Amino acid sequence: MLLVIDIGNTHTTFGIFDKDQLRATWRLTTGIHRTIDEYASVVFNLLQLRGLDKSDITDAALCSVVPPVSPTFVQLFEVYFGISTFIVGAGVKTGVRIRMDNPREVGPDRIADAAAAHHLYSGQSLIIIGFGTATTFNVVNREGDYLGGAIAPGINTAAEALFGRTAMLPRVELIAPKRAIGSNTIAAMQSGIMLGYLGLVEGMVARLQKELGEKATVVATGGMAHLIAKQTPVIDIINTDLTLIGIMLIYRMNKSQ
Protein backbone atom coordinates (compact mmCIF):
# COMPACT_ATOMS: atom_id res chain seq x y z
CA MET A 1 0.00 0.00 0.00
CA LEU A 2 1.03 3.59 -0.61
CA LEU A 3 0.93 6.16 2.20
CA VAL A 4 0.63 9.73 0.91
CA ILE A 5 1.06 12.85 3.02
CA ASP A 6 -0.01 16.42 2.32
CA ILE A 7 1.83 18.72 4.73
CA GLY A 8 -0.02 22.02 4.95
CA ASN A 9 0.57 25.11 7.05
CA THR A 10 -2.22 24.24 9.50
CA HIS A 11 -3.00 20.56 8.94
CA THR A 12 -1.21 17.47 7.69
CA THR A 13 -3.43 15.00 5.85
CA PHE A 14 -2.59 11.31 5.40
CA GLY A 15 -4.09 8.90 2.90
CA ILE A 16 -3.67 5.15 2.38
CA PHE A 17 -4.01 3.92 -1.20
CA ASP A 18 -4.56 0.24 -1.94
CA LYS A 19 -3.56 0.36 -5.61
CA ASP A 20 -5.60 3.36 -6.81
CA GLN A 21 -8.33 3.06 -4.17
CA LEU A 22 -8.21 5.53 -1.28
CA ARG A 23 -8.79 3.28 1.72
CA ALA A 24 -8.38 5.67 4.67
CA THR A 25 -7.60 9.31 5.48
CA TRP A 26 -6.49 11.15 8.62
CA ARG A 27 -6.02 14.81 9.41
CA LEU A 28 -3.60 16.09 12.07
CA THR A 29 -2.37 19.49 13.21
CA THR A 30 0.97 20.30 11.58
CA GLY A 31 3.70 20.62 14.21
CA ILE A 32 7.13 21.81 13.11
CA HIS A 33 8.68 20.83 16.45
CA ARG A 34 7.44 17.23 16.59
CA THR A 35 10.12 14.56 16.40
CA ILE A 36 10.11 11.50 14.15
CA ASP A 37 9.29 9.38 17.20
CA GLU A 38 6.21 11.48 18.02
CA TYR A 39 4.92 11.32 14.46
CA ALA A 40 5.71 7.59 14.27
CA SER A 41 3.66 6.82 17.38
CA VAL A 42 0.71 8.72 15.92
CA VAL A 43 0.98 7.02 12.52
CA PHE A 44 1.22 3.55 14.07
CA ASN A 45 -1.86 4.17 16.22
CA LEU A 46 -3.85 5.45 13.23
CA LEU A 47 -2.87 2.40 11.18
CA GLN A 48 -4.00 0.08 13.96
CA LEU A 49 -7.36 1.85 14.18
CA ARG A 50 -7.94 0.86 10.54
CA GLY A 51 -6.74 -2.70 11.03
CA LEU A 52 -3.42 -2.06 9.29
CA ASP A 53 0.19 -2.75 10.23
CA LYS A 54 3.34 -0.87 9.30
CA SER A 55 4.34 -3.87 7.15
CA ASP A 56 1.35 -3.10 4.91
CA ILE A 57 3.00 0.20 3.87
CA THR A 58 5.41 -0.47 1.02
CA ASP A 59 5.74 3.03 -0.43
CA ALA A 60 5.46 6.65 0.75
CA ALA A 61 4.99 9.96 -1.08
CA LEU A 62 4.51 13.49 0.16
CA CYS A 63 4.10 17.07 -0.85
CA SER A 64 4.79 19.89 1.57
CA VAL A 65 4.46 23.65 1.85
CA VAL A 66 6.26 23.53 5.23
CA PRO A 67 9.89 22.70 4.33
CA PRO A 68 11.13 22.15 7.93
CA VAL A 69 8.66 19.28 8.41
CA SER A 70 9.52 17.31 5.25
CA PRO A 71 12.84 15.85 6.53
CA THR A 72 11.07 14.57 9.64
CA PHE A 73 8.79 12.37 7.56
CA VAL A 74 11.61 11.28 5.26
CA GLN A 75 13.55 10.09 8.34
CA LEU A 76 10.43 8.53 9.85
CA PHE A 77 9.91 6.26 6.85
CA GLU A 78 13.58 5.39 6.63
CA VAL A 79 13.88 4.51 10.33
CA TYR A 80 10.50 2.94 11.11
CA PHE A 81 9.35 1.57 7.74
CA GLY A 82 12.63 0.96 5.93
CA ILE A 83 11.43 2.71 2.78
CA SER A 84 12.40 5.87 0.92
CA THR A 85 9.96 8.75 0.39
CA PHE A 86 8.99 10.21 -2.97
CA ILE A 87 8.62 14.00 -2.78
CA VAL A 88 6.48 16.04 -5.16
CA GLY A 89 8.63 18.96 -6.25
CA ALA A 90 10.54 20.57 -9.07
CA GLY A 91 11.77 18.19 -11.75
CA VAL A 92 9.22 15.39 -11.28
CA LYS A 93 6.72 14.31 -13.91
CA THR A 94 3.26 15.69 -13.06
CA GLY A 95 1.04 15.24 -16.10
CA VAL A 96 0.47 19.00 -16.40
CA ARG A 97 2.61 21.62 -18.11
CA ILE A 98 3.46 24.60 -15.91
CA ARG A 99 3.05 27.82 -17.89
CA MET A 100 4.16 30.15 -15.08
CA ASP A 101 7.03 32.68 -15.32
CA ASN A 102 8.96 30.55 -12.81
CA PRO A 103 7.53 27.01 -12.52
CA ARG A 104 9.60 26.35 -9.39
CA GLU A 105 7.58 28.97 -7.50
CA VAL A 106 4.34 26.99 -7.75
CA GLY A 107 3.45 25.19 -4.52
CA PRO A 108 3.53 21.39 -4.80
CA ASP A 109 0.02 21.15 -3.33
CA ARG A 110 -1.28 23.34 -6.15
CA ILE A 111 0.44 21.13 -8.71
CA ALA A 112 -0.99 17.98 -7.08
CA ASP A 113 -4.48 19.51 -7.18
CA ALA A 114 -4.05 20.43 -10.84
CA ALA A 115 -2.72 16.97 -11.77
CA ALA A 116 -5.62 15.21 -10.02
CA ALA A 117 -8.31 17.50 -11.45
CA HIS A 118 -6.95 17.21 -15.01
CA HIS A 119 -6.89 13.42 -14.64
CA LEU A 120 -10.37 13.13 -13.12
CA TYR A 121 -12.14 15.78 -15.17
CA SER A 122 -10.16 15.70 -18.42
CA GLY A 123 -11.30 17.55 -21.51
CA GLN A 124 -12.52 20.56 -19.53
CA SER A 125 -11.05 23.89 -18.57
CA LEU A 126 -10.78 23.90 -14.80
CA ILE A 127 -10.65 26.36 -11.93
CA ILE A 128 -9.47 24.51 -8.82
CA ILE A 129 -10.05 26.33 -5.53
CA GLY A 130 -8.10 25.10 -2.52
CA PHE A 131 -9.70 26.28 0.71
CA GLY A 132 -7.00 26.11 3.36
CA THR A 133 -4.81 28.48 5.36
CA ALA A 134 -4.63 30.33 2.07
CA THR A 135 -7.29 30.13 -0.61
CA THR A 136 -5.72 29.30 -3.96
CA PHE A 137 -7.33 29.63 -7.38
CA ASN A 138 -5.61 27.43 -9.97
CA VAL A 139 -6.43 27.50 -13.68
CA VAL A 140 -5.84 24.52 -15.99
CA ASN A 141 -6.92 24.60 -19.63
CA ARG A 142 -8.36 21.71 -21.65
CA GLU A 143 -4.91 20.66 -22.83
CA GLY A 144 -3.58 20.25 -19.31
CA ASP A 145 -1.60 23.49 -19.16
CA TYR A 146 -1.38 25.02 -15.69
CA LEU A 147 -1.81 28.72 -16.50
CA GLY A 148 -1.51 30.22 -13.02
CA GLY A 149 -4.11 31.67 -10.72
CA ALA A 150 -4.51 33.71 -7.58
CA ILE A 151 -3.78 33.43 -3.84
CA ALA A 152 -5.89 35.02 -1.09
CA PRO A 153 -6.03 34.63 2.70
CA GLY A 154 -8.10 31.64 3.80
CA ILE A 155 -11.40 32.40 5.50
CA ASN A 156 -10.11 31.21 8.89
CA THR A 157 -6.92 33.22 8.43
CA ALA A 158 -8.90 36.35 7.63
CA ALA A 159 -11.29 35.78 10.53
CA GLU A 160 -8.42 35.19 12.99
CA ALA A 161 -6.82 38.46 11.90
CA LEU A 162 -10.10 40.26 12.64
CA PHE A 163 -10.53 38.63 16.04
CA GLY A 164 -6.90 39.10 17.02
CA ARG A 165 -6.50 42.73 16.00
CA THR A 166 -9.70 44.18 17.42
CA ALA A 167 -10.32 44.73 21.11
CA MET A 168 -14.11 44.55 21.21
CA LEU A 169 -15.08 42.13 18.43
CA PRO A 170 -15.78 38.58 19.69
CA ARG A 171 -15.06 35.29 17.97
CA VAL A 172 -18.10 34.18 16.01
CA GLU A 173 -19.26 30.96 14.41
CA LEU A 174 -18.53 30.91 10.68
CA ILE A 175 -22.04 30.58 9.31
CA ALA A 176 -23.75 32.65 6.64
CA PRO A 177 -26.45 34.98 8.01
CA LYS A 178 -29.85 35.27 6.30
CA ARG A 179 -29.35 38.97 5.58
CA ALA A 180 -26.34 41.06 4.64
CA ILE A 181 -27.49 43.89 6.91
CA GLY A 182 -26.56 42.65 10.36
CA SER A 183 -28.81 43.92 13.16
CA ASN A 184 -26.22 43.15 15.85
CA THR A 185 -22.45 42.82 16.12
CA ILE A 186 -22.32 39.05 15.68
CA ALA A 187 -24.63 39.10 12.65
CA ALA A 188 -22.64 41.98 11.16
CA MET A 189 -19.39 40.08 11.59
CA GLN A 190 -20.85 36.90 10.10
CA SER A 191 -22.10 38.95 7.17
CA GLY A 192 -18.74 40.57 6.58
CA ILE A 193 -16.74 37.37 6.99
CA MET A 194 -18.98 34.84 5.25
CA LEU A 195 -20.84 36.86 2.65
CA GLY A 196 -17.77 38.97 1.98
CA TYR A 197 -15.76 35.79 1.41
CA LEU A 198 -18.43 34.40 -0.91
CA GLY A 199 -18.15 37.65 -2.85
CA LEU A 200 -14.40 37.08 -3.14
CA VAL A 201 -14.89 33.54 -4.46
CA GLU A 202 -17.65 34.42 -6.90
CA GLY A 203 -15.84 37.53 -8.11
CA MET A 204 -12.57 35.69 -8.70
CA VAL A 205 -14.29 32.83 -10.53
CA ALA A 206 -16.07 35.32 -12.79
CA ARG A 207 -12.83 37.15 -13.58
CA LEU A 208 -10.89 33.94 -14.26
CA GLN A 209 -13.60 32.59 -16.55
CA LYS A 210 -13.70 35.89 -18.42
CA GLU A 211 -9.95 35.76 -19.00
CA LEU A 212 -10.21 32.13 -20.11
CA GLY A 213 -12.96 33.08 -22.53
CA GLU A 214 -15.17 30.15 -21.57
CA LYS A 215 -17.10 28.53 -18.73
CA ALA A 216 -14.68 26.45 -16.71
CA THR A 217 -15.62 23.64 -14.35
CA VAL A 218 -14.98 24.81 -10.78
CA VAL A 219 -13.60 22.20 -8.39
CA ALA A 220 -13.34 22.88 -4.65
CA THR A 221 -11.00 21.11 -2.26
CA GLY A 222 -9.52 21.68 1.19
CA GLY A 223 -10.87 21.67 4.71
CA MET A 224 -13.33 24.53 4.20
CA ALA A 225 -14.64 23.39 0.81
CA HIS A 226 -18.03 22.10 2.03
CA LEU A 227 -18.69 25.20 4.14
CA ILE A 228 -18.18 27.54 1.19
CA ALA A 229 -19.59 25.37 -1.60
CA LYS A 230 -23.03 25.00 -0.02
CA GLN A 231 -23.42 28.79 -0.02
CA THR A 232 -22.65 29.51 -3.68
CA PRO A 233 -23.72 28.08 -7.07
CA VAL A 234 -20.37 28.77 -8.78
CA ILE A 235 -18.73 25.58 -7.41
CA ASP A 236 -19.54 22.55 -9.56
CA ILE A 237 -17.61 19.75 -7.81
CA ILE A 238 -16.36 19.15 -4.27
CA ASN A 239 -13.44 16.74 -3.88
CA THR A 240 -11.71 17.05 -0.52
CA ASP A 241 -9.31 14.21 -1.41
CA LEU A 242 -7.99 15.97 -4.51
CA THR A 243 -4.48 16.69 -3.19
CA LEU A 244 -4.00 13.13 -1.92
CA ILE A 245 -5.15 11.76 -5.27
CA GLY A 246 -2.76 14.12 -7.06
CA ILE A 247 0.20 12.98 -4.96
CA MET A 248 -0.69 9.35 -5.70
CA LEU A 249 -0.99 10.00 -9.45
CA ILE A 250 2.32 11.88 -9.61
CA TYR A 251 4.01 9.12 -7.65
CA ARG A 252 2.65 6.46 -10.04
CA MET A 253 3.77 8.47 -13.10
CA ASN A 254 7.32 8.77 -11.82
CA LYS A 255 7.52 5.19 -10.56
CA SER A 256 6.53 3.93 -14.03
CA GLN A 257 9.48 5.88 -15.48
C-alpha positions as CSV (number, residue, x, y, z in Angstrom):
1,M,0.0,0.0,0.0
2,L,1.0,3.6,-0.6
3,L,0.9,6.2,2.2
4,V,0.6,9.7,0.9
5,I,1.1,12.8,3.0
6,D,0.0,16.4,2.3
7,I,1.8,18.7,4.7
8,G,0.0,22.0,5.0
9,N,0.6,25.1,7.0
10,T,-2.2,24.2,9.5
11,H,-3.0,20.6,8.9
12,T,-1.2,17.5,7.7
13,T,-3.4,15.0,5.9
14,F,-2.6,11.3,5.4
15,G,-4.1,8.9,2.9
16,I,-3.7,5.2,2.4
17,F,-4.0,3.9,-1.2
18,D,-4.6,0.2,-1.9
19,K,-3.6,0.4,-5.6
20,D,-5.6,3.4,-6.8
21,Q,-8.3,3.1,-4.2
22,L,-8.2,5.5,-1.3
23,R,-8.8,3.3,1.7
24,A,-8.4,5.7,4.7
25,T,-7.6,9.3,5.5
26,W,-6.5,11.2,8.6
27,R,-6.0,14.8,9.4
28,L,-3.6,16.1,12.1
29,T,-2.4,19.5,13.2
30,T,1.0,20.3,11.6
31,G,3.7,20.6,14.2
32,I,7.1,21.8,13.1
33,H,8.7,20.8,16.4
34,R,7.4,17.2,16.6
35,T,10.1,14.6,16.4
36,I,10.1,11.5,14.1
37,D,9.3,9.4,17.2
38,E,6.2,11.5,18.0
39,Y,4.9,11.3,14.5
40,A,5.7,7.6,14.3
41,S,3.7,6.8,17.4
42,V,0.7,8.7,15.9
43,V,1.0,7.0,12.5
44,F,1.2,3.5,14.1
45,N,-1.9,4.2,16.2
46,L,-3.8,5.4,13.2
47,L,-2.9,2.4,11.2
48,Q,-4.0,0.1,14.0
49,L,-7.4,1.8,14.2
50,R,-7.9,0.9,10.5
51,G,-6.7,-2.7,11.0
52,L,-3.4,-2.1,9.3
53,D,0.2,-2.8,10.2
54,K,3.3,-0.9,9.3
55,S,4.3,-3.9,7.1
56,D,1.3,-3.1,4.9
57,I,3.0,0.2,3.9
58,T,5.4,-0.5,1.0
59,D,5.7,3.0,-0.4
60,A,5.5,6.6,0.7
61,A,5.0,10.0,-1.1
62,L,4.5,13.5,0.2
63,C,4.1,17.1,-0.8
64,S,4.8,19.9,1.6
65,V,4.5,23.7,1.9
66,V,6.3,23.5,5.2
67,P,9.9,22.7,4.3
68,P,11.1,22.2,7.9
69,V,8.7,19.3,8.4
70,S,9.5,17.3,5.2
71,P,12.8,15.8,6.5
72,T,11.1,14.6,9.6
73,F,8.8,12.4,7.6
74,V,11.6,11.3,5.3
75,Q,13.5,10.1,8.3
76,L,10.4,8.5,9.8
77,F,9.9,6.3,6.9
78,E,13.6,5.4,6.6
79,V,13.9,4.5,10.3
80,Y,10.5,2.9,11.1
81,F,9.3,1.6,7.7
82,G,12.6,1.0,5.9
83,I,11.4,2.7,2.8
84,S,12.4,5.9,0.9
85,T,10.0,8.7,0.4
86,F,9.0,10.2,-3.0
87,I,8.6,14.0,-2.8
88,V,6.5,16.0,-5.2
89,G,8.6,19.0,-6.3
90,A,10.5,20.6,-9.1
91,G,11.8,18.2,-11.8
92,V,9.2,15.4,-11.3
93,K,6.7,14.3,-13.9
94,T,3.3,15.7,-13.1
95,G,1.0,15.2,-16.1
96,V,0.5,19.0,-16.4
97,R,2.6,21.6,-18.1
98,I,3.5,24.6,-15.9
99,R,3.1,27.8,-17.9
100,M,4.2,30.1,-15.1
101,D,7.0,32.7,-15.3
102,N,9.0,30.6,-12.8
103,P,7.5,27.0,-12.5
104,R,9.6,26.4,-9.4
105,E,7.6,29.0,-7.5
106,V,4.3,27.0,-7.7
107,G,3.5,25.2,-4.5
108,P,3.5,21.4,-4.8
109,D,0.0,21.2,-3.3
110,R,-1.3,23.3,-6.2
111,I,0.4,21.1,-8.7
112,A,-1.0,18.0,-7.1
113,D,-4.5,19.5,-7.2
114,A,-4.0,20.4,-10.8
115,A,-2.7,17.0,-11.8
116,A,-5.6,15.2,-10.0
117,A,-8.3,17.5,-11.5
118,H,-6.9,17.2,-15.0
119,H,-6.9,13.4,-14.6
120,L,-10.4,13.1,-13.1
121,Y,-12.1,15.8,-15.2
122,S,-10.2,15.7,-18.4
123,G,-11.3,17.6,-21.5
124,Q,-12.5,20.6,-19.5
125,S,-11.1,23.9,-18.6
126,L,-10.8,23.9,-14.8
127,I,-10.6,26.4,-11.9
128,I,-9.5,24.5,-8.8
129,I,-10.1,26.3,-5.5
130,G,-8.1,25.1,-2.5
131,F,-9.7,26.3,0.7
132,G,-7.0,26.1,3.4
133,T,-4.8,28.5,5.4
134,A,-4.6,30.3,2.1
135,T,-7.3,30.1,-0.6
136,T,-5.7,29.3,-4.0
137,F,-7.3,29.6,-7.4
138,N,-5.6,27.4,-10.0
139,V,-6.4,27.5,-13.7
140,V,-5.8,24.5,-16.0
141,N,-6.9,24.6,-19.6
142,R,-8.4,21.7,-21.7
143,E,-4.9,20.7,-22.8
144,G,-3.6,20.3,-19.3
145,D,-1.6,23.5,-19.2
146,Y,-1.4,25.0,-15.7
147,L,-1.8,28.7,-16.5
148,G,-1.5,30.2,-13.0
149,G,-4.1,31.7,-10.7
150,A,-4.5,33.7,-7.6
151,I,-3.8,33.4,-3.8
152,A,-5.9,35.0,-1.1
153,P,-6.0,34.6,2.7
154,G,-8.1,31.6,3.8
155,I,-11.4,32.4,5.5
156,N,-10.1,31.2,8.9
157,T,-6.9,33.2,8.4
158,A,-8.9,36.4,7.6
159,A,-11.3,35.8,10.5
160,E,-8.4,35.2,13.0
161,A,-6.8,38.5,11.9
162,L,-10.1,40.3,12.6
163,F,-10.5,38.6,16.0
164,G,-6.9,39.1,17.0
165,R,-6.5,42.7,16.0
166,T,-9.7,44.2,17.4
167,A,-10.3,44.7,21.1
168,M,-14.1,44.6,21.2
169,L,-15.1,42.1,18.4
170,P,-15.8,38.6,19.7
171,R,-15.1,35.3,18.0
172,V,-18.1,34.2,16.0
173,E,-19.3,31.0,14.4
174,L,-18.5,30.9,10.7
175,I,-22.0,30.6,9.3
176,A,-23.8,32.7,6.6
177,P,-26.5,35.0,8.0
178,K,-29.8,35.3,6.3
179,R,-29.3,39.0,5.6
180,A,-26.3,41.1,4.6
181,I,-27.5,43.9,6.9
182,G,-26.6,42.7,10.4
183,S,-28.8,43.9,13.2
184,N,-26.2,43.1,15.9
185,T,-22.4,42.8,16.1
186,I,-22.3,39.1,15.7
187,A,-24.6,39.1,12.7
188,A,-22.6,42.0,11.2
189,M,-19.4,40.1,11.6
190,Q,-20.8,36.9,10.1
191,S,-22.1,39.0,7.2
192,G,-18.7,40.6,6.6
193,I,-16.7,37.4,7.0
194,M,-19.0,34.8,5.2
195,L,-20.8,36.9,2.6
196,G,-17.8,39.0,2.0
197,Y,-15.8,35.8,1.4
198,L,-18.4,34.4,-0.9
199,G,-18.2,37.6,-2.9
200,L,-14.4,37.1,-3.1
201,V,-14.9,33.5,-4.5
202,E,-17.7,34.4,-6.9
203,G,-15.8,37.5,-8.1
204,M,-12.6,35.7,-8.7
205,V,-14.3,32.8,-10.5
206,A,-16.1,35.3,-12.8
207,R,-12.8,37.1,-13.6
208,L,-10.9,33.9,-14.3
209,Q,-13.6,32.6,-16.6
210,K,-13.7,35.9,-18.4
211,E,-9.9,35.8,-19.0
212,L,-10.2,32.1,-20.1
213,G,-13.0,33.1,-22.5
214,E,-15.2,30.1,-21.6
215,K,-17.1,28.5,-18.7
216,A,-14.7,26.5,-16.7
217,T,-15.6,23.6,-14.3
218,V,-15.0,24.8,-10.8
219,V,-13.6,22.2,-8.4
220,A,-13.3,22.9,-4.7
221,T,-11.0,21.1,-2.3
222,G,-9.5,21.7,1.2
223,G,-10.9,21.7,4.7
224,M,-13.3,24.5,4.2
225,A,-14.6,23.4,0.8
226,H,-18.0,22.1,2.0
227,L,-18.7,25.2,4.1
228,I,-18.2,27.5,1.2
229,A,-19.6,25.4,-1.6
230,K,-23.0,25.0,0.0
231,Q,-23.4,28.8,0.0
232,T,-22.7,29.5,-3.7
233,P,-23.7,28.1,-7.1
234,V,-20.4,28.8,-8.8
235,I,-18.7,25.6,-7.4
236,D,-19.5,22.6,-9.6
237,I,-17.6,19.8,-7.8
238,I,-16.4,19.2,-4.3
239,N,-13.4,16.7,-3.9
240,T,-11.7,17.0,-0.5
241,D,-9.3,14.2,-1.4
242,L,-8.0,16.0,-4.5
243,T,-4.5,16.7,-3.2
244,L,-4.0,13.1,-1.9
245,I,-5.1,11.8,-5.3
246,G,-2.8,14.1,-7.1
247,I,0.2,13.0,-5.0
248,M,-0.7,9.3,-5.7
249,L,-1.0,10.0,-9.5
250,I,2.3,11.9,-9.6
251,Y,4.0,9.1,-7.6
252,R,2.6,6.5,-10.0
253,M,3.8,8.5,-13.1
254,N,7.3,8.8,-11.8
255,K,7.5,5.2,-10.6
256,S,6.5,3.9,-14.0
257,Q,9.5,5.9,-15.5
